[in-house]
Amino acid sequence: MKKPNDNKNNNEKSIDNVDFNLESPSNFIQEIINKGLKENKNNGRIHTRFPPEPNGYLHIGHAKSICLNFGLAARNNGLCNLRFDDTNPCQEESEYVASIQNDVKWLGFDWGKRLFFASDYFDKLYQYAAELIKKGKAYICDLNAGEVRQYRGTLTQAGKNSPYRERSIEENMNLFERMRKGEFEEGKCVLRAKIDMTSPNMNMRDPAIYRIRGETHHRTGDKWCIYPMYDFAHCICDSIEEITHSICTLEFENHRPLYDWFLDQLDVKCHPQQIEFARLNLTYTIMSKRKLQDLVEGGCVNGWDDPRMPTLAGLRRRGVSPQAIRNFCERIGVAKMNSVVDVALLEHFIREDLNKRAQRVMAVLRPLKVIIDNYPETKVEEFDADNNPEDSSMGARKIPFSRVIYIEQEDFQENPSKKFFRLAPGKEIRLKHAYYIKCERVVKDEKTGEIIELHCTYDPESRGGGTKDGRKVKGTLHWVSVSQALGAEIRLYDHLLTKANPSEEKEGSDFKNYLNPNSLQILANCQLEPSLANAAPGTRYQFLRQGYFCVDSVDSSAKKLIFNRTVSLRDTWAKIEKKGINR
């Protein structure tokens, strides 16, 4: 699998390291923190954590959690840890650990020296599990997985006690130690908490605490063959690190009583407060690491950093800046109810950010040759062009102009419609930064009838866009001089899915049925202005009239320039806001 190329682009004006907005937003979590500060809860200390599982690459949904946890800590003069929940050796890899650290740093956040792993605490977690056994609060259960499901009951039917529930403390300790020594095969037995099999909360019906796993751990190797379950490890790790606010997504709301039960039974010095918030869901987007991994392993995309993926690596490779993602996360806010955000809002913030940072250039994606018959054959002149009209400090560049140029195929119609304001036979248009030209003749392929070139004339008095007689034209086209043009491959990306919200489908339906077959279109014969000759990987540009593009950080090279389209110029969300429509 190809790894993302994260080289920093030194030629681009950077605003990535903008300070995070430290003004306290109005959200329910901040209000809880404010109340605690007034009551001097935790002695006024605020400590959060971002606890990813190293079983895949982070996606845009994780960015919301990262911004929330690190942002709350920053706004309240607190600390935020980065802690990997590496309790399942079957799915975890060092590659994911490295990618997650890189993504958090790329977003602009720093955990300082507070990098931790659940595996750092395996010895302590084992001791805490033994403490539960000694207090008569946990037991070794020999039921197999199918039997556990039968005994567990349903939402409307109470569960039944395991026949192994009343084992003595001595027997449970002996069995637990033998589990640790590797005397039992995987699936033979588990350590379960002894709570209440009649509880209406299924999570409280004697949940598993430890299970046997015959896998090598990416950090501890083969030292352990038993591993703690997430619910048990998570709350204890929070307590060990003296976390004050354990911020989780809504699916963990029903786990909170179990989280509290573990901490109440054990001799811990810190009992963090768990608070749940709504996770981010985007239209036309998958927010499941398991499904994203399915796409990668199934060859539906070209790796975790494929620009079609909602992973931070994919968004970075596509040309999205961390500032755009932070702005987006701040805008959508923090809610208690799940909802789906229109992907057009994310695209709006990407455009808004790139409009400030991206240099304007001209690129012809589908070239059509234009010969200006009355322009001198050997003459080449240069025109001045601002690099970014939004920022004069970005300077200007020279654009060469000659007798033969390229324009877009779609900018010419032989039989134009009434509202077609581009080039047509006998019609005059303006070339951006250059002259007025008029189409005089069309040349077609004799066999196919395809238009292969246009013959035009230019008005020498129209240099820079003006004429002596004051006439105006409605159409302005971008172009590239043929003799100086750079060939490039352009990759046009669209939504990964054709259905806005595939989660609405019936349970068991395959989300891959909604994969967009046109999510990637490759244009191999694009022509660019020569200023892009030394474009560095990761550099972002606005191709006039086309959209925002980024030099691919993996496949592009000096021998073959490859650009990814980040986003088109059309901003549907901005139009919605102007109309005052509240979604």
C-alpha positions in Angstrom: 0.0 0.0 0.0 1.3 3.4 -0.9 1.9 5.8 2.0 0.8 9.4 1.9 3.6 11.9 1.1 3.4 14.6 3.7 6.2 16.9 2.6 5.5 20.5 3.5 5.1 22.7 0.5 7.6 25.5 0.9 6.4 27.5 -2.1 2.9 28.0 -0.8 1.9 30.8 1.5 0.9 29.0 4.7 -1.9 29.9 7.0 -2.2 26.4 8.5 -0.7 27.4 11.8 -3.4 29.9 12.7 -4.2 29.9 16.4 -7.3 27.9 17.3 -10.3 30.1 18.2 -10.0 30.3 21.9 -13.3 32.0 22.5 -15.6 29.8 24.4 -18.5 28.7 22.1 -22.0 28.2 23.4 -22.3 24.4 23.6 -23.6 22.1 26.3 -20.2 20.6 27.1 -18.6 24.0 27.7 -21.6 24.9 29.9 -20.9 21.7 31.9 -17.3 22.7 32.2 -18.3 26.2 33.3 -20.5 24.9 36.0 -17.8 22.6 37.3 -15.3 25.5 37.3 -17.6 27.6 39.4 -18.0 24.8 41.9 -14.2 24.3 41.8 -14.7 20.7 40.7 -11.4 18.9 40.2 -9.7 21.9 41.8 -10.4 23.9 38.6 -8.5 21.4 36.5 -9.6 20.5 32.9 -8.0 17.4 31.3 -9.4 15.7 28.2 -8.1 13.0 25.9 -8.5 11.8 22.3 -8.5 8.0 22.4 -8.4 6.5 18.9 -8.1 2.8 18.2 -5.1 2.1 15.9 -7.1 -0.1 13.6 -7.4 2.2 10.6 -6.8 5.8 9.4 -8.7 8.7 11.0 -11.5 10.3 9.0 -13.4 13.6 9.0 -15.6 12.4 11.8 -12.6 11.9 14.1 -11.5 15.5 13.2 -14.6 16.7 15.0 -13.6 14.8 18.1 -10.0 16.0 17.9 -11.0 19.6 17.5 -13.5 19.2 20.4 -11.1 17.6 22.9 -8.0 19.6 22.1 -10.1 22.8 21.7 -11.9 22.5 25.0 -8.5 21.9 26.8 -7.0 25.0 25.1 -10.0 27.2 25.8 -10.0 26.3 29.5 -6.2 26.3 30.1 -6.2 22.6 30.4 -4.4 19.6 28.9 -5.4 17.0 26.3 -3.7 13.6 26.0 -3.4 11.4 22.9 -4.0 7.8 24.0 -4.2 4.8 21.7 -6.8 2.2 22.7 -4.7 -0.8 21.6 -6.5 -3.5 23.5 -7.3 -5.7 20.4 -4.1 -7.1 18.8 -6.2 -8.7 16.0 -6.8 -5.4 14.2 -4.0 -3.0 15.3 -0.9 -2.0 13.4 2.0 0.3 13.9 1.2 1.9 10.5 -2.1 3.2 12.0 -0.4 4.5 15.1 2.0 6.6 12.9 -0.8 7.8 10.6 -3.0 8.9 13.5 -0.1 10.9 15.1 0.6 12.6 11.8 -3.1 13.5 11.3 -3.5 15.1 14.7 -0.3 17.1 14.2 -1.5 18.1 10.7 -4.7 19.4 12.1 -2.6 21.7 14.2 -2.8 20.1 17.7 0.0 19.1 20.0 -0.2 16.6 22.9 3.3 17.5 24.2 4.7 14.6 26.2 1.3 13.2 26.8 1.3 10.3 24.4 0.0 7.1 26.0 -1.2 3.7 25.0 -3.7 1.4 26.8 -1.0 -1.2 26.6 1.1 1.0 28.9 -1.3 0.0 31.6 -1.8 -3.7 30.9 -0.1 -4.7 34.2 -2.4 -2.2 36.2 -5.5 -3.3 34.3 -4.7 -6.9 35.2 -4.4 -6.0 38.8 -7.7 -4.1 38.8 -9.4 -7.1 37.2 -7.9 -9.3 40.0 -9.2 -6.7 42.5 -12.8 -7.2 41.2 -12.4 -11.0 41.5 -11.2 -10.6 45.1 -14.2 -8.4 45.9 -16.5 -11.0 44.5 -17.4 -8.7 41.6 -16.0 -10.8 38.7 -15.9 -14.5 37.7 -14.5 -16.8 35.1 -17.2 -18.0 32.7 -16.9 -21.1 30.5 -20.0 -20.5 28.4 -19.3 -20.3 24.7 -20.3 -17.3 22.6 -23.6 -18.8 21.5 -24.5 -19.8 25.1 -23.6 -16.3 26.4 -26.1 -14.8 23.9 -28.8 -17.2 25.1 -28.2 -16.5 28.7 -28.1 -12.7 28.1 -31.7 -12.4 27.3 -33.3 -9.7 25.1 -34.4 -6.1 25.4 -37.8 -7.4 26.6 -36.6 -10.5 28.5 -34.3 -10.7 31.4 -31.1 -12.6 31.2 -30.2 -15.7 33.3 -27.2 -16.2 35.6 -24.3 -18.2 34.2 -23.9 -21.6 35.8 -20.3 -20.5 36.6 -21.4 -17.3 38.3 -21.0 -18.6 41.9 -17.5 -19.9 41.6 -15.4 -19.1 44.6 -13.0 -16.3 44.7 -10.1 -18.7 45.0 -11.2 -20.7 42.0 -11.7 -17.5 39.9 -8.3 -16.2 40.8 -6.7 -19.5 40.0 -8.4 -19.7 36.6 -7.6 -16.0 35.8 -3.9 -16.7 36.5 -4.0 -19.8 34.3 -5.7 -17.7 31.5 -2.8 -15.3 31.8 -0.2 -18.1 31.5 -1.8 -19.3 28.3 -3.2 -22.6 29.6 -6.5 -22.2 27.8 -7.2 -21.9 24.1 -9.0 -18.8 22.7 -12.7 -18.8 23.3 -12.5 -21.3 26.2 -13.4 -18.8 28.9 -13.7 -15.1 29.7 -13.6 -13.0 32.8 -17.0 -11.4 33.4 -18.2 -8.7 35.8 -20.8 -9.8 38.2 -23.5 -7.1 38.0 -27.2 -7.8 37.2 -28.5 -10.2 34.5 -32.0 -8.7 34.9 -30.8 -5.1 34.3 -32.8 -3.3 31.5 -29.4 -2.0 30.3 -27.9 -4.9 28.3 -24.4 -3.5 29.0 -24.9 -4.3 32.7 -25.7 -8.0 32.2 -22.4 -9.4 33.4 -20.2 -8.0 30.6 -16.9 -9.6 29.6 -13.8 -7.9 31.1 -11.0 -10.0 29.7 -10.8 -12.5 26.8 -8.1 -14.7 25.4 -6.4 -13.6 22.2 -3.6 -15.6 20.6 -2.2 -12.7 18.6 1.1 -10.8 18.8 0.5 -7.3 20.0 2.2 -4.5 18.0 3.8 -3.1 21.2 3.9 -5.8 23.8 4.7 -8.7 21.5 3.7 -12.0 23.0 3.9 -11.0 26.7 0.2 -11.2 27.0 -2.4 -13.7 25.7 -5.3 -12.1 27.5 -6.5 -8.6 26.8 -9.0 -6.2 28.5 -12.3 -5.3 26.9 -12.8 -1.7 25.7 -15.4 -0.7 28.4 -13.2 -2.0 31.2 -9.9 -0.5 29.9 -11.2 2.8 28.7 -12.6 4.1 32.0 -9.6 2.9 34.0 -7.1 4.4 31.6 -9.0 7.7 31.9 -8.8 7.4 35.7 -5.1 6.6 35.7 -4.4 9.6 33.5 -6.6 11.7 35.8 -8.9 12.8 33.0 -11.6 15.1 34.2 -14.0 15.0 31.2 -14.2 11.8 29.2 -15.9 13.0 26.0 -17.5 10.2 23.9 -20.0 10.0 21.0 -23.6 9.1 21.6 -23.3 5.3 21.0 -21.5 5.2 24.4 -24.3 6.7 26.4 -25.7 3.4 27.4 -22.2 2.3 28.4 -21.9 5.2 31.0 -23.5 3.2 33.9 -21.0 0.4 33.3 -18.1 3.0 33.1 -19.3 4.4 36.4 -19.8 0.9 38.0 -16.2 -0.2 37.3 -14.8 3.0 38.8 -17.1 2.8 41.9 -16.0 -0.8 42.6 -12.3 -0.1 42.3 -9.8 1.8 44.5 -9.2 4.6 42.0 -8.3 8.2 42.9 -10.0 9.9 39.9 -13.5 9.4 38.6 -13.8 11.2 35.2 -17.2 12.5 34.1 -18.3 10.9 30.8 -20.2 13.3 28.5 -21.7 12.2 25.1 -22.1 14.3 22.0 -23.4 13.6 18.5 -20.9 12.2 16.0 -20.4 13.7 12.6 -22.3 12.2 9.7 -21.9 13.6 6.2 -24.1 13.0 3.1 -22.6 10.8 0.4 -19.9 9.7 2.9 -19.1 6.6 4.9 -18.2 7.1 8.5 -17.2 3.6 9.5 -13.6 2.5 9.7 -14.7 -1.1 9.1 -16.4 -0.2 5.9 -13.6 2.1 4.8 -11.2 -0.8 5.4 -13.5 -3.0 3.3 -13.1 -0.5 0.5 -9.3 -0.5 0.8 -8.9 -4.2 1.0 -11.5 -4.9 -1.7 -9.6 -2.6 -4.1 -12.6 -0.2 -4.5 -10.2 2.6 -3.8 -6.4 3.1 -4.0 -5.5 2.9 -0.3 -6.5 4.8 2.8 -5.2 8.1 1.3 -7.2 7.8 -1.9 -8.6 11.4 -2.4 -12.1 10.0 -2.6 -11.9 8.7 1.0 -13.1 10.8 3.9 -9.9 10.0 5.8 -7.7 12.9 6.8 -4.9 11.4 4.7 -7.3 11.3 1.7 -8.5 14.9 2.3 -4.9 16.1 2.7 -3.9 14.4 -0.5 -6.9 15.9 -2.3 -5.7 19.4 -1.2 -7.9 20.2 1.7 -6.2 22.4 4.3 -6.4 21.7 8.1 -7.7 25.2 8.6 -10.7 24.5 6.4 -11.5 21.3 8.5 -11.1 23.2 11.8 -13.4 26.0 10.5 -16.0 23.4 9.4 -15.9 21.6 12.8 -16.3 24.8 14.6 -19.3 25.8 12.4 -21.3 22.6 12.8 -20.9 22.8 16.6 -21.6 20.2 19.3 -25.0 18.7 19.6 -26.8 16.0 21.7 -28.8 14.6 18.8 -27.5 12.7 15.8 -28.0 14.4 12.4 -26.5 14.3 8.9 -24.6 17.4 7.7 -24.8 18.2 4.0 -21.3 17.6 2.4 -21.9 20.9 0.6 -21.2 22.7 3.8 -17.8 21.1 4.1 -17.1 22.0 0.5 -18.1 25.6 1.2 -15.5 25.9 3.9 -12.9 24.3 1.7 -13.6 26.9 -1.1 -13.6 29.7 1.4 -10.2 28.7 2.7 -8.7 28.0 -0.7 -10.0 31.3 -2.1 -7.5 33.0 0.3 -4.5 30.7 -0.1 -4.6 29.3 -3.7 -2.7 30.9 -6.6 -4.7 31.5 -9.7 -3.4 29.8 -12.9 -4.8 28.8 -16.3 -5.2 25.1 -17.2 -7.0 23.6 -20.2 -8.4 20.2 -19.3 -9.9 19.2 -22.6 -7.8 21.0 -25.2 -9.0 22.4 -28.5 -6.4 24.1 -30.7 -6.9 27.7 -31.8 -4.7 29.3 -34.5 -4.8 33.1 -34.7 -4.1 33.7 -38.3 -3.3 37.4 -38.2 -0.9 37.0 -35.2 2.9 36.9 -36.2 4.1 33.3 -36.4 7.3 33.7 -34.4 6.1 36.3 -31.9 5.8 35.5 -28.2 4.7 38.2 -25.7 4.0 38.1 -22.0 1.1 39.3 -20.0 1.1 40.2 -16.3 -1.4 38.2 -14.1 -2.1 38.6 -10.4 -1.4 35.4 -8.5 -4.4 36.0 -6.1 -6.7 39.0 -6.3 -7.7 38.3 -2.7 -4.1 38.8 -1.5 -1.8 41.3 -3.2 1.2 40.0 -1.2 1.2 36.8 -3.3 2.5 38.9 -6.2 2.2 38.4 -10.0 3.5 36.2 -12.8 4.2 36.4 -16.5 2.0 34.4 -18.9 3.3 33.7 -22.5 1.1 34.3 -25.5 1.6 33.1 -29.1 -0.1 32.4 -32.4 -1.4 29.0 -31.4 -3.2 28.4 -28.1 -5.5 25.9 -26.5 -9.0 26.6 -25.2 -11.5 24.2 -23.6 -13.5 22.1 -26.0 -16.7 23.1 -24.2 -15.9 26.8 -24.8 -16.8 26.4 -28.5 -20.1 25.5 -30.1 -20.5 25.4 -33.8 -24.3 25.9 -33.5 -24.6 27.9 -30.3 -27.7 28.2 -28.1 -29.1 31.6 -27.5 -27.5 31.9 -24.0 -24.1 30.6 -25.1 -21.6 33.5 -24.5 -18.4 31.7 -25.5 -16.7 31.2 -28.8 -18.7 30.3 -31.9 -18.4 30.9 -35.7 -18.3 34.7 -36.4 -18.5 35.4 -32.6 -15.9 37.5 -30.6 -14.8 36.7 -27.1 -12.0 37.9 -24.7 -9.0 35.8 -23.8 -8.2 36.3 -20.1 -5.3 38.8 -19.6 -4.8 39.0 -23.4 -6.9 40.0 -26.5 -10.2 39.8 -28.2 -10.4 37.0 -30.8 -13.1 36.1 -33.4 -13.7 32.7 -34.8 -13.4 32.7 -38.6 -13.2 29.0 -39.6 -13.7 25.5 -38.2 -11.5 22.5 -39.2 -12.9 19.0 -38.8 -11.5 15.5 -39.1 -12.6 14.3 -42.5 -13.4 10.8 -41.2 -15.0 11.5 -37.9 -16.3 15.0 -38.3 -14.7 15.9 -35.0 -13.6 19.5 -34.6 -9.8 19.5 -34.4 -8.9 23.2 -34.6 -10.3 26.7 -35.0 -8.9 29.6 -37.0 -9.4 33.0 -35.5 -8.3 36.6 -35.8 -7.4 38.9 -33.0 -7.7 42.7 -32.5 -4.2 44.1 -31.7 -5.9 47.1 -30.1 -7.6 45.0 -27.5 -4.6 44.1 -25.5 -5.5 43.8 -21.8 -9.2 43.8 -22.5 -10.0 47.2 -23.9 -10.7 48.5 -27.5 -10.6 51.9 -29.1 -14.2 51.8 -30.1 -15.3 50.7 -26.6 -17.1 47.6 -27.7 -17.6 44.9 -25.1 -18.0 41.1 -25.2 -19.8 38.9 -22.8 -17.5 35.9 -22.8 -14.0 35.6 -21.3 -12.1 32.4 -21.7 -9.0 30.9 -20.1 -6.3 29.6 -22.5 -2.7 28.2 -22.7 0.0 29.0 -25.3 0.7 25.7 -27.1 4.5 26.2 -27.5 5.0 26.8 -23.8 2.3 24.5 -22.4 2.9 21.8 -19.9 1.3 18.4 -20.3 -0.4 17.0 -17.1 -2.8 14.4 -15.9 -5.8 15.7 -14.0 -7.9 13.6 -11.7 -11.5 14.7 -11.2 -13.1 13.4 -8.0 -16.8 13.2 -7.2 -18.7 11.9 -4.2 -17.8 8.3 -3.2 -21.5 7.3 -3.0 -24.5 8.0 -5.1 -26.9 7.9 -2.2 -27.0 10.8 0.2 -27.6 8.7 3.4 -27.0 5.0 2.9 -27.6 4.4 6.6 -31.3 4.8 5.8 -31.3 1.5 3.9 -32.5 -1.8 5.5 -30.1 -3.6 7.8 -28.0 -6.0 6.0 -28.0 -4.1 2.7 -24.5 -3.7 1.1 -23.3 -0.1 1.1 -21.1 -0.9 -1.9 -24.3 -1.0 -4.0 -24.2 2.8 -3.8 -20.6 3.3 -4.8 -20.4 6.0 -7.5 -18.9 4.5 -10.7 -17.9 8.1 -11.7 -16.2 9.1 -8.5 -12.9 9.3 -10.4 -12.3 10.6 -13.9 -8.8 10.8 -15.3 -7.9 13.3 -18.0 -4.6 12.4 -19.5 -3.9 15.2 -22.0 -4.4 18.4 -20.1 -2.3 21.5 -20.8 -1.1 24.0 -18.2 0.6 27.4 -18.2 4.4 27.1 -17.8 4.5 28.7 -14.3 3.5 25.3 -13.0 6.7 23.6 -14.1 8.1 23.5 -10.6 4.9 23.0 -8.7 5.7 21.1 -5.5 3.7 18.1 -4.2 0.8 19.4 -2.1 0.7 22.9 -3.7 -2.8 24.1 -4.1 -4.1 26.2 -7.0 -7.2 27.6 -8.5 -7.5 26.7 -12.1 -9.5 29.6 -13.5 -13.1 28.7 -14.3 -12.4 25.0 -13.3 -12.0 24.7 -9.6 -9.4 24.2 -6.9 -6.6 21.6 -7.6 -3.6 20.2 -5.8 -0.4 18.6 -7.0 -0.7 14.9 -6.1 1.7 14.1 -3.2 2.2 10.5 -4.1 2.1 10.0 -7.9 3.2 13.4 -9.3 6.8 13.9 -10.3 9.0 16.2 -12.4 8.5 13.8 -15.3 4.7 13.6 -14.9 2.6 16.3 -13.3 -0.6 15.0 -11.7 -3.2 17.2 -10.2 -6.2 16.3 -8.0 -9.3 18.4 -8.1 -10.0 19.4 -4.5 -13.4 21.0 -5.1 -15.3 22.7 -8.0 -16.0 26.4 -8.0 -19.7 26.1 -7.7 -20.8 26.7 -4.1 -24.3 25.5 -3.5 -24.1 26.2 0.3 -23.3 29.8 -0.2 -26.3 30.2 -2.4 -28.5 28.5 0.2 -27.2 30.9 2.9 -27.8 34.0 0.7 -31.5 32.9 0.3 -31.8 32.6 4.0 -32.7 28.9 3.9 -32.0 27.2 7.2 -31.1 23.5 6.9 
